[in-house]
Amino acid sequence: MNSTWFRRFTRAAGDGPRLVCFPHAGGSATAYSQLARTLPADFDVVAVQYPGRQDRFNEAPLTTLDGLVEAVAGVLAPELAADPGRPYALFGHSMGALVAFETARLLREEGLPGPQRLFLSGRGAPDLRESAHYLLYDDADVLAEVRRLGGTDQTMLDNPDLLELVLPALRADYRALAAYRWRAGEPLAAPVTALVGDSDPMVTVRDARTWREHTRGDFALKVFSGGHFYLADHLHRIAAVVTEGLLAGTAAS
Protein backbone atom coordinates (compact mmCIF):
# COMPACT_ATOMS: atom_id res chain seq x y z
CA MET A 1 0.00 0.00 0.00
CA ASN A 2 1.00 3.66 -0.40
CA SER A 3 4.09 4.08 1.78
CA THR A 4 3.47 7.77 2.43
CA TRP A 5 0.01 7.37 3.96
CA PHE A 6 -0.02 3.88 5.48
CA ARG A 7 2.13 2.10 8.06
CA ARG A 8 2.39 -1.59 8.94
CA PHE A 9 3.67 -2.84 12.29
CA THR A 10 4.00 -6.52 11.46
CA ARG A 11 6.77 -8.23 9.52
CA ALA A 12 4.62 -8.92 6.49
CA ALA A 13 1.19 -8.12 5.16
CA GLY A 14 -1.30 -10.88 5.86
CA ASP A 15 -3.35 -12.26 3.00
CA GLY A 16 -6.62 -12.19 4.96
CA PRO A 17 -9.01 -9.31 5.63
CA ARG A 18 -7.58 -5.79 5.71
CA LEU A 19 -8.12 -3.38 8.60
CA VAL A 20 -7.40 0.31 8.00
CA CYS A 21 -6.97 2.30 11.23
CA PHE A 22 -7.41 6.06 11.71
CA PRO A 23 -5.69 7.87 14.63
CA HIS A 24 -7.15 10.39 17.07
CA ALA A 25 -6.52 14.16 17.00
CA GLY A 26 -2.81 14.81 17.41
CA GLY A 27 -2.17 11.09 17.08
CA SER A 28 -0.08 9.08 14.67
CA ALA A 29 -0.09 5.66 13.07
CA THR A 30 1.86 4.17 15.98
CA ALA A 31 -1.27 4.47 18.14
CA TYR A 32 -2.27 1.17 16.50
CA SER A 33 1.05 -0.67 16.67
CA GLN A 34 0.04 -2.90 19.60
CA LEU A 35 -3.41 -3.66 18.23
CA ALA A 36 -1.85 -4.63 14.89
CA ARG A 37 0.36 -7.16 16.67
CA THR A 38 -2.54 -8.52 18.72
CA LEU A 39 -4.85 -9.24 15.78
CA PRO A 40 -4.59 -12.53 13.83
CA ALA A 41 -1.40 -12.87 11.81
CA ASP A 42 -3.26 -13.28 8.53
CA PHE A 43 -4.95 -9.87 8.88
CA ASP A 44 -3.40 -7.05 6.88
CA VAL A 45 -3.47 -4.22 9.42
CA VAL A 46 -2.43 -0.76 8.23
CA ALA A 47 -2.64 2.56 10.05
CA VAL A 48 -3.05 5.93 8.39
CA GLN A 49 -0.20 8.38 8.94
CA TYR A 50 -1.57 11.91 8.75
CA PRO A 51 0.78 14.67 7.50
CA GLY A 52 2.65 16.74 10.06
CA ARG A 53 3.68 14.04 12.53
CA GLN A 54 6.51 11.58 13.09
CA ASP A 55 8.14 10.70 9.75
CA ARG A 56 5.81 13.20 8.00
CA PHE A 57 6.69 16.02 10.39
CA ASN A 58 8.04 18.27 7.64
CA GLU A 59 4.74 18.17 5.76
CA ALA A 60 2.07 20.72 6.60
CA PRO A 61 -0.81 19.14 8.54
CA LEU A 62 -4.23 19.37 6.93
CA THR A 63 -6.66 21.75 8.62
CA THR A 64 -9.98 20.47 7.27
CA LEU A 65 -11.65 17.10 7.70
CA ASP A 66 -12.75 17.22 4.07
CA GLY A 67 -9.16 17.62 2.92
CA LEU A 68 -8.00 14.75 5.10
CA VAL A 69 -10.83 12.46 4.00
CA GLU A 70 -10.28 13.25 0.32
CA ALA A 71 -6.56 12.58 0.63
CA VAL A 72 -7.01 9.25 2.43
CA ALA A 73 -9.78 8.10 0.10
CA GLY A 74 -7.66 9.11 -2.88
CA VAL A 75 -4.84 6.74 -1.92
CA LEU A 76 -7.10 4.00 -0.56
CA ALA A 77 -9.39 3.83 -3.61
CA PRO A 78 -6.80 2.38 -6.04
CA GLU A 79 -5.79 -0.22 -3.44
CA LEU A 80 -9.40 -1.36 -3.14
CA ALA A 81 -9.91 -1.34 -6.89
CA ALA A 82 -6.77 -3.43 -7.41
CA ASP A 83 -7.90 -6.11 -4.94
CA PRO A 84 -11.71 -6.10 -5.09
CA GLY A 85 -12.09 -9.56 -3.58
CA ARG A 86 -10.31 -8.75 -0.32
CA PRO A 87 -12.71 -7.79 2.47
CA TYR A 88 -11.76 -4.76 4.53
CA ALA A 89 -12.91 -2.79 7.54
CA LEU A 90 -12.20 0.68 8.93
CA PHE A 91 -11.34 1.39 12.57
CA GLY A 92 -11.19 4.95 13.90
CA HIS A 93 -10.78 6.37 17.38
CA SER A 94 -12.05 9.82 18.42
CA MET A 95 -11.36 12.17 15.49
CA GLY A 96 -10.30 9.06 13.59
CA ALA A 97 -13.82 7.65 13.90
CA LEU A 98 -15.15 10.68 12.07
CA VAL A 99 -12.45 10.45 9.39
CA ALA A 100 -13.13 6.73 8.93
CA PHE A 101 -16.88 7.28 8.62
CA GLU A 102 -16.54 10.12 6.11
CA THR A 103 -13.97 8.11 4.15
CA ALA A 104 -16.47 5.27 3.85
CA ARG A 105 -19.10 7.72 2.61
CA LEU A 106 -16.74 9.19 0.01
CA LEU A 107 -15.69 5.74 -1.22
CA ARG A 108 -19.38 4.90 -1.63
CA GLU A 109 -19.88 8.05 -3.73
CA GLU A 110 -17.04 6.89 -5.95
CA GLY A 111 -18.70 3.52 -6.51
CA LEU A 112 -16.10 1.46 -4.67
CA PRO A 113 -16.85 -1.63 -2.57
CA GLY A 114 -17.84 -0.68 0.96
CA PRO A 115 -16.18 -1.98 4.11
CA GLN A 116 -17.35 -5.20 5.74
CA ARG A 117 -17.73 -3.21 8.96
CA LEU A 118 -16.91 0.11 10.58
CA PHE A 119 -15.42 0.12 14.09
CA LEU A 120 -16.03 3.61 15.51
CA SER A 121 -14.47 4.32 18.89
CA GLY A 122 -14.52 7.18 21.37
CA ARG A 123 -16.90 9.43 19.47
CA GLY A 124 -20.61 9.95 18.93
CA ALA A 125 -22.25 10.19 15.53
CA PRO A 126 -21.44 13.28 13.43
CA ASP A 127 -24.90 14.82 13.68
CA LEU A 128 -24.39 15.42 17.43
CA ARG A 129 -22.60 18.65 16.43
CA GLU A 130 -19.77 18.02 18.85
CA SER A 131 -17.45 20.29 16.85
CA ALA A 132 -18.91 23.51 18.32
CA HIS A 133 -16.89 23.33 21.52
CA TYR A 134 -13.61 23.40 19.56
CA LEU A 135 -14.27 26.81 18.02
CA LEU A 136 -12.56 29.00 20.59
CA TYR A 137 -9.61 26.71 21.34
CA ASP A 138 -6.20 28.36 21.55
CA ASP A 139 -3.03 26.42 22.45
CA ALA A 140 -3.78 26.57 26.17
CA ASP A 141 -7.28 25.21 25.58
CA VAL A 142 -5.99 22.43 23.36
CA LEU A 143 -3.44 21.35 25.95
CA ALA A 144 -6.03 21.51 28.72
CA GLU A 145 -8.28 19.24 26.67
CA VAL A 146 -5.42 16.81 25.99
CA ARG A 147 -4.68 16.63 29.72
CA ARG A 148 -8.37 16.13 30.51
CA LEU A 149 -8.70 13.24 28.10
CA GLY A 150 -5.47 11.53 29.19
CA GLY A 151 -3.54 9.18 26.95
CA THR A 152 -0.58 11.56 26.49
CA ASP A 153 2.65 11.32 28.46
CA GLN A 154 2.67 14.13 31.03
CA THR A 155 6.43 14.50 30.55
CA MET A 156 5.82 15.49 26.94
CA LEU A 157 3.18 18.04 27.92
CA ASP A 158 5.56 19.63 30.43
CA ASN A 159 8.50 19.82 28.02
CA PRO A 160 8.43 22.98 25.82
CA ASP A 161 10.74 21.46 23.20
CA LEU A 162 8.62 18.33 22.81
CA LEU A 163 5.46 20.42 22.78
CA GLU A 164 6.74 22.37 19.79
CA LEU A 165 6.92 19.07 17.91
CA VAL A 166 3.34 17.99 18.62
CA LEU A 167 1.46 21.30 18.79
CA PRO A 168 1.28 21.97 15.03
CA ALA A 169 -0.57 18.69 14.43
CA LEU A 170 -2.82 19.23 17.44
CA ARG A 171 -3.68 22.77 16.32
CA ALA A 172 -4.48 21.56 12.81
CA ASP A 173 -6.63 18.66 13.99
CA TYR A 174 -8.64 20.77 16.42
CA ARG A 175 -9.10 23.41 13.73
CA ALA A 176 -10.38 20.70 11.39
CA LEU A 177 -12.81 19.45 14.02
CA ALA A 178 -14.08 22.98 14.64
CA ALA A 179 -14.70 23.55 10.93
CA TYR A 180 -16.43 20.22 10.32
CA ARG A 181 -20.08 20.40 9.34
CA TRP A 182 -22.30 17.35 9.07
CA ARG A 183 -23.92 16.81 5.68
CA ALA A 184 -26.89 14.48 5.89
CA GLY A 185 -26.99 11.49 3.58
CA GLU A 186 -28.17 7.92 3.25
CA PRO A 187 -26.98 5.56 6.00
CA LEU A 188 -24.11 3.28 5.05
CA ALA A 189 -24.79 -0.33 4.13
CA ALA A 190 -21.84 -1.47 6.24
CA PRO A 191 -22.57 -2.71 9.76
CA VAL A 192 -21.20 -0.57 12.59
CA THR A 193 -19.61 -1.50 15.89
CA ALA A 194 -19.35 1.46 18.28
CA LEU A 195 -16.81 1.24 21.10
CA VAL A 196 -16.61 3.51 24.14
CA GLY A 197 -15.08 3.78 27.60
CA ASP A 198 -17.63 3.88 30.41
CA SER A 199 -15.96 6.88 32.05
CA ASP A 200 -14.98 8.81 28.92
CA PRO A 201 -15.26 12.53 29.82
CA MET A 202 -16.06 13.44 26.21
CA VAL A 203 -18.36 10.67 24.95
CA THR A 204 -21.15 8.94 26.84
CA VAL A 205 -22.47 5.46 26.14
CA ARG A 206 -25.65 7.15 24.93
CA ASP A 207 -23.59 9.25 22.50
CA ALA A 208 -21.87 6.15 21.13
CA ARG A 209 -25.25 4.53 20.54
CA THR A 210 -26.19 7.32 18.09
CA TRP A 211 -24.12 5.62 15.38
CA ARG A 212 -27.02 3.17 15.05
CA GLU A 213 -28.84 5.72 12.86
CA HIS A 214 -26.01 5.80 10.33
CA THR A 215 -26.07 2.20 9.15
CA ARG A 216 -28.56 0.03 7.31
CA GLY A 217 -26.64 -3.00 8.55
CA ASP A 218 -26.48 -4.45 12.01
CA PHE A 219 -25.25 -2.38 14.94
CA ALA A 220 -23.27 -3.42 18.00
CA LEU A 221 -22.22 -1.36 21.01
CA LYS A 222 -19.20 -2.43 23.07
CA VAL A 223 -18.55 -0.70 26.39
CA PHE A 224 -15.17 -0.95 28.12
CA SER A 225 -14.01 0.15 31.54
CA GLY A 226 -11.91 3.29 31.31
CA GLY A 227 -11.77 6.79 29.94
CA HIS A 228 -11.24 8.25 26.50
CA PHE A 229 -8.10 6.21 25.86
CA TYR A 230 -9.42 2.92 27.22
CA LEU A 231 -7.94 0.98 24.30
CA ALA A 232 -4.48 0.28 25.74
CA ASP A 233 -6.02 -1.55 28.70
CA HIS A 234 -8.23 -3.81 26.59
CA LEU A 235 -6.14 -4.80 23.57
CA HIS A 236 -7.08 -8.47 23.58
CA ARG A 237 -10.79 -7.81 24.00
CA ILE A 238 -10.76 -5.15 21.27
CA ALA A 239 -8.86 -7.53 18.99
CA ALA A 240 -11.53 -10.16 19.66
CA VAL A 241 -14.32 -7.68 18.85
CA VAL A 242 -12.61 -6.70 15.59
CA THR A 243 -11.88 -10.29 14.61
CA GLU A 244 -15.42 -11.45 15.31
CA GLY A 245 -16.99 -8.48 13.54
CA LEU A 246 -14.78 -8.64 10.47
CA LEU A 247 -14.92 -12.41 10.03
CA ALA A 248 -18.69 -12.43 10.54
CA GLY A 249 -19.03 -9.94 7.71
CA THR A 250 -16.69 -12.00 5.55
CA ALA A 251 -18.70 -15.17 6.13
CA ALA A 252 -21.93 -13.35 5.24
CA SER A 253 -20.60 -11.93 1.98
BANULUM-663373 format. One record per residue: x, y, z of N, C-alpha, C in turn. Coordinates in steps of 0.02 Angstrom, whole numbers, padded with zeros to 5 digits, always signed. Example, Ala and Ser with C-alpha at 12.3 -4.5 7.8 and 13.67 -1.06 7.14 Angstrom:
! residues 2
+00660-00284+00390+00615-00225+00390+00660-00165+00390 +00642-00112+00354+00684-00053+00357+00645+00002+00394 
! end
This chain:
! residues 253
+00042-00060+00000+00000+00000+00000+00043+00062+00000 +00014+00119-00015+00050+00183-00020+00093+00195+00042 +00159+00200+00032+00205+00204+00089+00205+00272+00122 +00177+00323+00090+00173+00389+00121+00117+00391+00173 +00061+00361+00157+00001+00368+00198-00013+00311+00246 +00016+00253+00234-00001+00194+00274+00061+00163+00305 +00053+00138+00367+00107+00105+00403+00084+00035+00425 +00131-00012+00420+00119-00080+00447+00166-00090+00507 +00143-00129+00555+00183-00142+00615+00196-00216+00625 +00184-00255+00572+00200-00326+00573+00251-00340+00519 +00284-00397+00522+00339-00412+00476+00316-00415+00403 +00256-00439+00393+00231-00446+00325+00156-00434+00324 +00131-00416+00266+00059-00406+00258+00025-00474+00255 -00027-00482+00296-00065-00544+00293-00107-00546+00230 -00127-00607+00211-00167-00613+00150-00242-00620+00165 -00261-00607+00228-00331-00610+00248-00364-00541+00244 -00416-00530+00283-00451-00465+00281-00404-00408+00299 -00419-00350+00272-00379-00290+00285-00416-00245+00335 -00379-00218+00383-00406-00169+00430-00367-00105+00423 -00401-00050+00407-00370+00016+00400-00389+00057+00461 -00338+00082+00497-00348+00115+00562-00333+00190+00557 -00375+00230+00589-00370+00303+00586-00357+00331+00655 -00302+00368+00665-00285+00393+00731-00329+00451+00756 -00323+00465+00820-00358+00519+00853-00324+00586+00838 -00354+00641+00860-00326+00708+00850-00257+00712+00883 -00209+00736+00845-00140+00740+00870-00104+00675+00870 -00138+00621+00852-00109+00555+00854-00074+00536+00789 -00042+00478+00791-00004+00454+00733-00019+00380+00723 +00008+00353+00670-00005+00283+00654+00017+00235+00709 +00068+00253+00747+00093+00208+00799+00043+00197+00855 -00011+00236+00858-00063+00224+00907-00093+00154+00898 -00085+00124+00839-00114+00059+00825-00062+00003+00821 +00000+00017+00841+00052-00034+00834+00038-00096+00875 +00015-00087+00937+00002-00145+00980-00060-00183+00957 -00111-00148+00936-00171-00183+00911-00153-00224+00849 -00112-00196+00805-00092-00231+00744-00058-00297+00761 -00018-00297+00814+00018-00358+00834-00025-00407+00873 -00082-00383+00896-00127-00426+00936-00178-00461+00892 -00194-00433+00835-00243-00462+00789-00213-00524+00754 -00255-00566+00725-00230-00627+00691-00176-00611+00639 -00128-00656+00634-00070-00644+00591-00089-00638+00517 -00145-00668+00498-00163-00664+00426-00201-00600+00409 -00217-00558+00459-00248-00494+00444-00194-00446+00417 -00214-00406+00369-00170-00353+00344-00191-00288+00378 -00155-00269+00431-00173-00211+00471-00128-00153+00452 -00159-00098+00429-00121-00038+00411-00152+00021+00449 -00109+00067+00468-00132+00128+00502-00115+00189+00460 -00162+00235+00458-00152+00296+00419-00103+00342+00456 -00056+00369+00419-00010+00419+00447-00029+00487+00418 -00060+00529+00460-00079+00596+00437-00016+00638+00427 -00018+00688+00383+00039+00733+00375+00052+00773+00439 +00115+00793+00448+00133+00837+00503+00152+00803+00568 +00165+00737+00565+00184+00702+00627+00233+00646+00611 +00275+00631+00660+00326+00579+00655+00365+00585+00589 +00366+00533+00548+00407+00535+00488+00378+00580+00434 +00319+00610+00446+00291+00660+00400+00290+00729+00433 +00334+00739+00481+00335+00801+00520+00346+00862+00476 +00386+00856+00424+00402+00914+00382+00347+00932+00333 +00294+00892+00330+00237+00909+00288+00186+00949+00328 +00154+00995+00296+00103+01036+00330+00043+00993+00347 +00020+00995+00409-00040+00957+00427-00102+00987+00393 -00150+00945+00378-00212+00968+00347-00258+00998+00399 -00292+01051+00382-00333+01087+00431-00408+01082+00418 -00428+01037+00373-00499+01024+00363-00509+00948+00362 -00566+00926+00389-00582+00855+00385-00594+00834+00313 -00626+00878+00274-00638+00861+00203-00572+00848+00167 -00522+00890+00179-00458+00881+00146-00425+00816+00166 -00430+00799+00230-00400+00738+00255-00436+00677+00226 -00502+00679+00227-00541+00623+00200-00528+00613+00126 -00526+00668+00088-00514+00662+00016-00445+00634+00002 -00396+00654+00042-00328+00629+00032-00324+00554+00047 -00353+00533+00103-00351+00462+00121-00389+00421+00071 -00449+00443+00054-00489+00405+00005-00454+00401-00062 -00418+00455-00080-00383+00456-00144-00328+00404-00149 -00294+00388-00093-00242+00337-00096-00270+00268-00080 -00326+00265-00044-00355+00200-00028-00394+00171-00087 -00426+00214-00126-00469+00192-00181-00433+00146-00230 -00373+00164-00255-00340+00119-00302-00320+00052-00271 -00306+00052-00206-00290-00011-00172-00350-00057-00171 -00409-00028-00158-00470-00068-00157-00488-00092-00227 -00479-00049-00276-00496-00067-00345-00449-00122-00371 -00387-00122-00347-00338-00171-00370-00349-00240-00339 -00384-00242-00283-00395-00306-00247-00468-00310-00224 -00514-00311-00272-00585-00305-00255-00613-00363-00214 -00579-00420-00216-00604-00478-00179-00585-00480-00106 -00538-00436-00086-00515-00438-00016-00563-00397+00028 -00593-00428+00078-00636-00389+00124-00594-00342+00166 -00624-00286+00185-00588-00238+00227-00636-00205+00275 -00607-00177+00328-00645-00139+00377-00606-00077+00395 -00641-00028+00423-00610+00034+00446-00619+00039+00522 -00566+00059+00556-00567+00070+00628-00542+00140+00642 -00581+00180+00677-00559+00247+00695-00574+00263+00767 -00529+00298+00800-00539+00319+00869-00543+00394+00874 -00593+00420+00909-00603+00491+00921-00608+00528+00854 -00565+00576+00840-00568+00608+00774-00563+00557+00718 -00523+00505+00730-00515+00453+00680-00579+00418+00662 -00626+00413+00710-00691+00382+00695-00729+00424+00643 -00725+00489+00651-00758+00534+00604-00725+00530+00535 -00658+00528+00533-00622+00523+00470-00638+00456+00436 -00640+00402+00474-00656+00336+00446-00727+00335+00417 -00774+00363+00454-00844+00364+00431-00851+00405+00367 -00822+00464+00365-00827+00506+00305-00788+00476+00247 -00734+00440+00261-00698+00406+00207-00742+00352+00177 -00778+00315+00218-00824+00263+00193-00878+00295+00149 -00903+00352+00170-00955+00386+00131-00927+00409+00063 -00866+00436+00063-00837+00459+00000-00822+00401-00046 -00797+00346-00019-00785+00287-00061-00850+00262-00092 -00904+00265-00054-00969+00245-00082-00988+00290-00140 -00977+00356-00132-00994+00403-00186-00955+00387-00250 -00894+00360-00240-00852+00345-00298-00865+00275-00326 -00915+00241-00299-00935+00176-00326-00890+00118-00307 -00851+00126-00254-00805+00073-00234-00839+00026-00183 -00814-00035-00177-00843-00081-00128-00838-00053-00058 -00892-00060-00020-00892-00034+00048-00857-00081+00096 -00841-00057+00155-00809-00099+00206-00857-00153+00231 -00827-00208+00255-00868-00260+00287-00898-00234+00352 -00862-00189+00385-00887-00161+00448-00847-00098+00464 -00879-00053+00500-00845+00006+00529-00841-00004+00604 -00782+00006+00632-00771+00006+00704-00757+00078+00725 -00804+00109+00760-00802+00181+00776-00797+00190+00851 -00741+00216+00873-00724+00216+00944-00717+00287+00971 -00740+00297+01032-00726+00359+01068-00756+00421+01038 -00812+00413+01003-00845+00471+00974-00918+00455+00959 -00961+00505+00966-01030+00498+00946-01039+00512+00872 -01098+00500+00848-01113+00509+00777-01103+00583+00757 -01090+00596+00693-01072+00664+00671-01127+00715+00677 -01190+00693+00679-01245+00741+00684-01257+00765+00755 -01215+00744+00803-01219+00771+00871-01192+00841+00876 -01159+00865+00824-01130+00933+00821-01081+00945+00879 -01038+00895+00890-00989+00901+00942-00935+00953+00927 -00929+00972+00863-00873+01015+00843-00878+01085+00871 -00937+01106+00894-00946+01175+00916-00899+01195+00972 -00885+01147+01018-00845+01167+01076-00771+01174+01060 -00750+01159+00998-00680+01170+00978-00668+01240+00951 -00720+01279+00940-00714+01340+00901-00666+01391+00932 -00667+01397+00997-00628+01450+01030-00562+01425+01057 -00541+01365+01038-00481+01336+01067-00418+01373+01044 -00378+01397+01093-00310+01418+01078-00264+01363+01104 -00198+01374+01102-00151+01321+01122-00164+01298+01194 -00177+01346+01238-00189+01328+01309-00251+01284+01315 -00303+01300+01277-00364+01261+01279-00352+01190+01252 -00314+01186+01198-00299+01121+01168-00262+01078+01218 -00211+01106+01250-00172+01067+01298-00213+01048+01359 -00257+01092+01380-00301+01076+01436-00347+01017+01418 -00371+01017+01356-00414+00962+01334-00375+00897+01329 -00313+00900+01304-00271+00840+01300-00258+00812+01369 -00245+00855+01417-00234+00832+01486-00298+00801+01514 -00354+00831+01499-00418+00807+01526-00434+00737+01499 -00419+00726+01436-00435+00662+01405-00385+00607+01423 -00324+00627+01444-00274+00577+01460-00245+00546+01396 -00205+00494+01405-00177+00459+01347-00114+00489+01320 -00091+00546+01347-00029+00578+01324+00019+00583+01383 +00081+00565+01371+00132+00566+01423+00138+00636+01452 +00130+00642+01518+00133+00706+01552+00202+00739+01542 +00254+00698+01538+00321+00725+01528+00325+00765+01462 +00292+00739+01411+00291+00775+01347+00255+00841+01354 +00199+00841+01389+00159+00902+01396+00196+00955+01436 +00241+00934+01479+00278+00982+01521+00344+01003+01491 +00361+00976+01433+00425+00991+01401+00414+01037+01341 +00435+01101+01346+00422+01149+01291+00449+01127+01223 +00507+01094+01223+00537+01073+01160+00495+01018+01127 +00473+00970+01168+00431+00917+01141+00363+00943+01119 +00337+00991+01157+00273+01021+01139+00275+01054+01070 +00330+01086+01055+00337+01118+00990+00333+01068+00932 +00349+01005+00947+00346+00953+00896+00275+00929+00884 +00234+00929+00937+00167+00900+00931+00112+00952+00922 +00126+01014+00943+00073+01065+00940+00048+01080+00869 +00091+01083+00818+00064+01098+00752+00010+01049+00729 +00021+00985+00741-00028+00935+00721-00091+00941+00764 -00083+00953+00829-00141+00962+00872-00182+01022+00851 -00148+01078+00838-00184+01138+00816-00224+01124+00753 -00191+01092+00705-00224+01078+00641-00284+01033+00649 -00277+00981+00690-00332+00933+00699-00391+00965+00735 -00377+01005+00785-00432+01038+00821-00465+01091+00777 -00426+01123+00734-00455+01170+00686-00500+01133+00637 -00478+01075+00616-00519+01035+00569-00584+01013+00602 -00580+00993+00665-00641+00973+00701-00689+01031+00709 -00661+01090+00723-00704+01149+00732-00740+01168+00667 -00706+01157+00611-00735+01178+00547-00782+01125+00517 -00781+01065+00544-00822+01011+00516-00896+01026+00521 -00932+01013+00467-01004+01020+00467-01035+00956+00438 -01081+00929+00475-01115+00868+00454-01159+00881+00393 -01153+00838+00343-01196+00840+00284-01237+00776+00283 -01302+00783+00290-01345+00724+00295-01342+00683+00230 -01349+00619+00237-01350+00575+00179-01378+00507+00198 -01382+00463+00150-01408+00396+00162-01362+00358+00211 -01391+00320+00256-01349+00278+00300-01306+00231+00258 -01249+00212+00286-01206+00164+00253-01235+00094+00255 -01218+00054+00205-01239-00016+00206-01198-00057+00256 -01137-00035+00269-01092-00073+00312-01117-00075+00384 -01114-00132+00417-01129-00135+00488-01080-00092+00527 -01101-00072+00586-01060-00029+00629-01054-00060+00699 -00993-00060+00724-00981-00075+00794-00954-00012+00827 -00990+00014+00876-00968+00073+00914-00934+00048+00978 -00878+00080+00995-00841+00062+01055-00831+00124+01097 -00835+00117+01163-00830+00176+01207-00808+00155+01277 -00771+00199+01310-00754+00189+01380-00810+00213+01425 -00823+00177+01479-00881+00194+01520-00872+00257+01562 -00810+00282+01567-00798+00344+01603-00764+00396+01558 -00776+00392+01494-00749+00441+01446-00779+00509+01462 -00736+00560+01475-00763+00626+01491-00792+00664+01431 -00780+00638+01371-00803+00672+01311-00863+00638+01278 -00867+00572+01284-00918+00534+01248-00954+00487+01296 -01019+00492+01300-01058+00447+01342-01077+00384+01303 -01099+00334+01340-01124+00273+01307-01183+00290+01263 -01225+00336+01286-01282+00358+01246-01259+00390+01182 -01207+00432+01186-01179+00463+01125-01157+00409+01075 -01120+00360+01100-01094+00307+01057-01150+00270+01021 -01206+00263+01055-01263+00226+01027-01293+00263+00966 -01280+00328+00960-01310+00366+00905-01284+00344+00836 -01230+00307+00833-01206+00281+00769-01256+00233+00738 -01302+00206+00778-01351+00159+00752-01390+00188+00693 -01401+00254+00695-01442+00286+00643-01405+00295+00577 -01341+00277+00576-01300+00290+00516-01281+00226+00479 -01315+00172+00494-01303+00110+00457-01369+00075+00442 -01372+00045+00383-01428+00001+00366-01413-00071+00386 -01351-00083+00406-01332-00150+00427-01343-00159+00502 -01315-00212+00529-01324-00222+00601-01280-00174+00640 -01298-00166+00703-01262-00119+00747-01246-00154+00812 -01185-00144+00836-01163-00171+00900-01131-00116+00940 -01142-00116+01005-01111-00068+01051-01070-00106+01102 -01005-00089+01107-00960-00122+01153-00934-00070+01203 -00947-00082+01267-00928-00035+01320-00870-00065+01360 -00818-00026+01370-00758-00048+01406-00749-00005+01468 -00717-00033+01518-00700+00007+01577-00643+00054+01558 -00649+00117+01580-00595+00164+01566-00620+00229+01535 -00573+00274+01523-00589+00340+01497-00583+00343+01421 -00563+00402+01397-00562+00413+01325-00512+00366+01290 -00456+00354+01322-00405+00310+01293-00405+00243+01329 -00462+00212+01330-00471+00146+01361-00435+00091+01322 -00418+00102+01260-00397+00049+01215-00336+00011+01240 -00286+00047+01267-00224+00014+01287-00235-00038+01341 -00288-00030+01381-00301-00077+01435-00343-00137+01414 -00365-00138+01352-00411-00190+01329-00393-00217+01260 -00328-00222+01246-00307-00240+01178-00335-00307+01156 -00332-00357+01199-00354-00424+01179-00429-00426+01168 -00467-00391+01210-00539-00391+01200-00558-00352+01137 -00524-00296+01125-00538-00258+01064-00520-00299+01002 -00463-00334+01005-00443-00376+00949-00496-00430+00937 -00524-00457+00990-00577-00508+00983-00639-00479+00951 -00657-00418+00971-00716-00384+00942-00705-00372+00868 -00646-00348+00850-00631-00335+00779-00630-00400+00739 -00598-00451+00766-00594-00515+00731-00663-00544+00719 -00703-00545+00772-00771-00572+00766-00813-00532+00716 -00809-00466+00721-00849-00424+00677-00828-00428+00605 -00763-00430+00593-00739-00432+00524-00750-00500+00492 -00737-00554+00529-00746-00620+00502-00820-00637+00492 -00863-00611+00536-00934-00622+00527-00958-00590+00462 -00934-00530+00448-00952-00497+00386-00925-00534+00325 -00865-00562+00332-00835-00600+00277-00875-00663+00262 -00897-00697+00316-00935-00758+00306-01002-00745+00274 -01030-00685+00288-01096-00668+00262-01094-00644+00190 -01035-00625+00166-01030-00597+00099-01024-00651+00046 
! end
